[in-house]
Amino acid sequence: MDVANQINASHANVNQEQRQFEQKHFIEEVGLLFEMVGLPRMAGRVFGWLLISNPPYQSPGELAAVLQASKGSISTMTRLLVQIGLIERISLPGQRRDYFRIKLDAWSELTKQRMAQITAFRRLAERGLELLHDEEPNLRRRLEEMRDMHAFCERELPLMIERWEQQRLHSQ
């Protein structure tokens, strides 16, 4: 191999190592974000890799290898991600194993699921206000804010989802 080819190969290795470092950093950032919202960090790592992997579908074994995790952990986390609607299990023609990929429209579906939580918080605040109906306004203020904020989100979030879906239709 001549010097020019050695230099090019060396640069390619450095670029590949830098790319892998950046990918691992991204995966960890997603994991930390998931942890911040109350989900397991490993679920976030699985999701993070599926966001950037090529091909966009990965087998449990591939996930375990890339994320340096046990197959049991991958199984538990993929099951969780399927349950919450962020990923889906697929099979490929001629393949005996399953694969996972990001579910299309996952974000819209997840936001719609959040609507049920918002409604539950509003109703809970209303029940609390019923308990404090004879109390002074100062004591009721916390629950009123909780109720009002969640009622606002109940009104506005469906409109935002509708606008988002319209925007997606027009941009395709």
C-alpha contacts under 8 A as a table, 3 or more apart, distances in Angstrom:
res1	aa1	res2	aa2	distance
1	M	5	N	6.20
1	M	6	Q	6.56
2	D	5	N	5.50
2	D	6	Q	6.36
3	V	6	Q	5.02
3	V	7	I	6.15
4	A	7	I	5.13
4	A	8	N	6.18
5	N	8	N	5.05
5	N	9	A	6.04
6	Q	9	A	5.08
6	Q	10	S	6.04
7	I	10	S	5.00
7	I	11	H	6.20
8	N	11	H	5.12
8	N	12	A	6.12
9	A	12	A	5.02
9	A	13	N	6.21
10	S	13	N	5.14
10	S	14	V	6.30
11	H	14	V	5.06
11	H	15	N	6.07
12	A	15	N	5.07
12	A	16	Q	6.04
13	N	16	Q	5.04
13	N	17	E	6.08
14	V	17	E	5.10
14	V	18	Q	6.09
15	N	18	Q	5.07
15	N	19	R	6.08
16	Q	19	R	5.04
16	Q	20	Q	6.18
17	E	20	Q	5.11
17	E	21	F	6.13
18	Q	21	F	5.05
18	Q	22	E	6.18
19	R	22	E	5.12
19	R	23	Q	6.13
20	Q	23	Q	5.00
20	Q	24	K	6.14
21	F	24	K	5.21
21	F	25	H	6.18
22	E	25	H	5.01
22	E	26	F	6.15
23	Q	26	F	5.07
23	Q	27	I	6.17
23	Q	49	W	7.99
23	Q	52	I	7.88
24	K	27	I	5.06
24	K	28	E	6.21
25	H	28	E	5.16
25	H	29	E	6.21
26	F	29	E	5.03
26	F	30	V	6.32
26	F	48	G	6.99
27	I	30	V	5.24
27	I	31	G	6.24
27	I	44	G	7.46
27	I	45	R	5.12
27	I	46	V	7.78
27	I	47	F	7.96
27	I	48	G	4.68
27	I	49	W	5.87
28	E	31	G	4.85
28	E	32	L	6.13
28	E	44	G	7.82
28	E	45	R	6.07
28	E	48	G	7.72
29	E	32	L	5.11
29	E	33	L	6.19
30	V	33	L	5.06
30	V	34	F	6.20
30	V	44	G	5.25
30	V	45	R	6.09
30	V	47	F	7.48
30	V	48	G	5.42
31	G	34	F	5.17
31	G	35	E	6.22
31	G	40	P	7.56
31	G	41	R	4.35
31	G	42	M	6.15
31	G	43	A	6.83
31	G	44	G	3.83
31	G	45	R	4.62
31	G	48	G	7.10
32	L	35	E	4.96
32	L	36	M	6.10
32	L	41	R	5.88
32	L	44	G	7.18
33	L	36	M	4.96
33	L	37	V	6.55
33	L	41	R	7.85
33	L	44	G	7.28
34	F	37	V	5.32
34	F	38	G	6.46
34	F	39	L	5.11
34	F	40	P	6.44
34	F	41	R	5.82
34	F	43	A	7.33
34	F	44	G	5.15
35	E	38	G	5.10
35	E	39	L	4.91
35	E	40	P	5.39
35	E	41	R	4.94
35	E	44	G	7.46
36	M	39	L	7.31
39	L	43	A	7.03
39	L	44	G	7.58
40	P	43	A	5.31
40	P	44	G	6.73
40	P	77	M	7.97
41	R	44	G	5.09
41	R	45	R	6.28
42	M	45	R	4.84
42	M	46	V	6.20
42	M	73	S	7.84
42	M	77	M	6.75
43	A	46	V	5.17
43	A	47	F	6.16
43	A	77	M	4.97
43	A	78	T	7.11
43	A	80	L	7.54
43	A	81	L	6.87
44	G	47	F	4.95
44	G	48	G	5.82
45	R	48	G	4.92
45	R	49	W	6.21
45	R	67	L	7.34
46	V	49	W	5.34
46	V	50	L	6.30
46	V	63	L	6.96
46	V	67	L	7.49
46	V	74	I	7.62
46	V	77	M	7.41
46	V	78	T	7.46
47	F	50	L	5.09
47	F	51	L	6.22
47	F	81	L	7.89
47	F	87	I	7.82
47	F	102	I	7.60
48	G	51	L	5.16
48	G	52	I	6.81
49	W	52	I	5.41
49	W	53	S	5.62
49	W	63	L	7.92
50	L	53	S	5.21
50	L	56	P	6.17
50	L	57	Y	6.91
50	L	58	Q	7.29
50	L	100	F	7.92
50	L	101	R	6.12
50	L	102	I	6.37
51	L	56	P	7.32
51	L	102	I	6.90
52	I	56	P	7.21
53	S	56	P	5.14
53	S	57	Y	7.37
53	S	58	Q	7.79
54	N	57	Y	7.44
55	P	58	Q	7.14
56	P	101	R	6.02
56	P	102	I	7.68
57	Y	99	Y	5.82
57	Y	100	F	5.22
57	Y	101	R	4.51
57	Y	102	I	7.79
58	Q	62	E	5.95
58	Q	63	L	6.35
58	Q	99	Y	5.09
58	Q	100	F	5.36
58	Q	101	R	6.67
59	S	62	E	5.11
59	S	63	L	6.24
59	S	97	R	7.27
59	S	98	D	6.13
59	S	99	Y	4.30
59	S	100	F	6.27
60	P	63	L	5.06
60	P	64	A	6.12
60	P	71	K	6.81
60	P	74	I	6.41
60	P	75	S	7.07
60	P	98	D	7.68
60	P	99	Y	6.77
60	P	100	F	7.64
61	G	64	A	5.05
61	G	65	A	6.17
61	G	71	K	6.80
62	E	65	A	5.12
62	E	66	V	6.10
63	L	66	V	5.29
63	L	67	L	5.89
63	L	68	Q	7.98
63	L	69	A	7.86
63	L	74	I	7.00
64	A	67	L	5.32
64	A	68	Q	5.44
64	A	69	A	4.81
64	A	70	S	5.88
64	A	71	K	5.78
64	A	74	I	6.26
65	A	68	Q	5.06
65	A	69	A	6.83
66	V	69	A	7.99
69	A	73	S	6.52
69	A	74	I	6.84
70	S	73	S	5.22
70	S	74	I	6.36
71	K	74	I	4.99
71	K	75	S	6.01
72	G	75	S	5.03
72	G	76	T	6.22
73	S	76	T	5.15
73	S	77	M	6.12
74	I	77	M	5.17
74	I	78	T	5.92
75	S	78	T	5.35
75	S	79	R	6.11
76	T	79	R	5.24
76	T	80	L	6.34
77	M	80	L	5.01
77	M	81	L	6.17
78	T	81	L	5.01
78	T	82	V	6.05
78	T	87	I	7.62
78	T	100	F	7.74
79	R	82	V	5.16
79	R	83	Q	6.18
80	L	83	Q	5.05
80	L	84	I	6.32
81	L	84	I	5.27
81	L	85	G	6.18
81	L	86	L	5.45
81	L	87	I	5.66
81	L	88	E	7.97
82	V	85	G	5.06
82	V	86	L	6.03
82	V	87	I	5.04
82	V	88	E	5.49
82	V	89	R	7.40
83	Q	86	L	7.87
84	I	110	L	7.42
85	G	88	E	7.32
85	G	103	K	7.07
85	G	106	A	6.10
85	G	109	E	7.12
85	G	110	L	6.75
86	L	102	I	6.08
86	L	103	K	5.58
86	L	106	A	5.05
86	L	107	W	7.43
86	L	110	L	7.47
87	I	100	F	6.55
87	I	101	R	5.46
87	I	102	I	4.31
87	I	103	K	4.53
87	I	106	A	7.39
88	E	100	F	5.60
88	E	101	R	5.68
88	E	102	I	6.35
88	E	103	K	5.39
89	R	98	D	6.46
89	R	99	Y	5.63
89	R	100	F	4.63
89	R	101	R	6.79
90	I	98	D	5.77
90	I	99	Y	5.22
90	I	100	F	6.00
90	I	101	R	7.53
91	S	95	Q	6.89
91	S	96	R	7.61
91	S	97	R	6.77
91	S	98	D	4.95
91	S	99	Y	6.01
92	L	95	Q	5.41
92	L	96	R	7.95
92	L	98	D	7.54
92	L	99	Y	7.84
95	Q	98	D	7.81
102	I	106	A	7.36
103	K	106	A	5.24
105	D	108	S	5.42
105	D	109	E	6.28
106	A	109	E	5.21
106	A	110	L	6.00
107	W	110	L	5.03
107	W	111	T	6.09
108	S	111	T	5.13
108	S	112	K	6.22
108	S	161	I	6.94
109	E	112	K	5.04
109	E	113	Q	6.27
110	L	113	Q	5.03
110	L	114	R	6.32
111	T	114	R	4.95
111	T	115	M	6.59
111	T	161	I	7.96
112	K	115	M	5.15
112	K	116	A	7.33
112	K	158	P	7.95
113	Q	116	A	5.59
113	Q	117	Q	7.09
114	R	117	Q	5.03
114	R	118	I	6.23
115	M	118	I	4.98
115	M	119	T	6.19
115	M	154	E	6.71
115	M	157	L	7.69
116	A	119	T	5.14
116	A	120	A	6.18
117	Q	120	A	5.00
117	Q	121	F	6.26
118	I	121	F	5.19
118	I	122	R	6.29
118	I	150	H	5.64
118	I	151	A	7.92
118	I	153	C	7.21
118	I	154	E	6.71
119	T	122	R	5.10
119	T	123	R	6.18
119	T	150	H	6.87
119	T	151	A	7.51
119	T	154	E	6.74
120	A	123	R	5.17
120	A	124	L	6.10
121	F	124	L	5.01
121	F	125	A	6.20
121	F	146	M	7.57
121	F	147	R	7.34
121	F	150	H	6.73
122	R	125	A	5.14
122	R	126	E	6.28
122	R	146	M	6.78
122	R	147	R	4.68
122	R	148	D	7.60
122	R	150	H	5.27
122	R	151	A	6.23
123	R	126	E	5.00
123	R	127	R	6.26
123	R	147	R	7.44
124	L	127	R	5.09
124	L	128	G	6.27
125	A	128	G	5.01
125	A	129	L	6.15
125	A	143	L	5.29
125	A	144	E	7.10
125	A	146	M	6.11
125	A	147	R	5.17
126	E	129	L	4.98
126	E	130	E	6.29
126	E	143	L	7.48
126	E	144	E	7.96
126	E	147	R	6.41
127	R	130	E	5.08
127	R	131	L	6.50
128	G	131	L	5.06
128	G	132	L	6.44
128	G	143	L	6.73
129	L	132	L	4.99
129	L	133	H	5.82
129	L	140	R	6.48
129	L	143	L	6.28
129	L	144	E	7.30
130	E	133	H	5.06
132	L	135	E	5.14
132	L	139	L	7.66
132	L	140	R	6.54
133	H	140	R	7.92
135	E	139	L	6.57
135	E	140	R	7.08
136	E	139	L	5.77
136	E	140	R	6.84
137	P	140	R	5.00
137	P	141	R	6.12
138	N	141	R	5.40
139	L	142	R	6.85
140	R	143	L	5.56
140	R	144	E	6.11
141	R	144	E	5.00
141	R	145	E	6.14
142	R	145	E	5.33
142	R	146	M	6.35
143	L	146	M	4.93
143	L	147	R	6.03
144	E	147	R	5.05
144	E	148	D	5.91
145	E	148	D	5.08
145	E	149	M	5.90
146	M	149	M	5.38
146	M	150	H	6.23
147	R	150	H	5.37
147	R	151	A	5.97
148	D	151	A	5.03
148	D	152	F	6.04
149	M	152	F	5.13
149	M	153	C	6.32
150	H	153	C	4.99
150	H	154	E	6.09
151	A	154	E	4.97
151	A	155	R	6.39
152	F	155	R	5.25
152	F	156	E	6.13
153	C	156	E	5.07
153	C	157	L	5.42
154	E	157	L	5.88
154	E	158	P	7.05
155	R	158	P	6.56
155	R	159	L	7.30
156	E	159	L	5.30
156	E	160	M	6.32
157	L	160	M	4.98
157	L	161	I	6.17
158	P	161	I	5.05
158	P	162	E	6.12
159	L	162	E	5.07
159	L	163	R	6.20
160	M	163	R	5.08
160	M	164	W	6.07
161	I	164	W	4.97
161	I	165	E	6.15
162	E	165	E	5.17
162	E	166	Q	6.22
163	R	166	Q	5.06
163	R	167	Q	6.08
164	W	167	Q	5.04
164	W	168	R	6.19
165	E	168	R	5.08
165	E	169	L	6.25
166	Q	169	L	5.13
166	Q	170	H	6.34
167	Q	170	H	5.22
167	Q	171	S	6.20
168	R	171	S	5.16
168	R	172	Q	6.30
169	L	172	Q	5.57
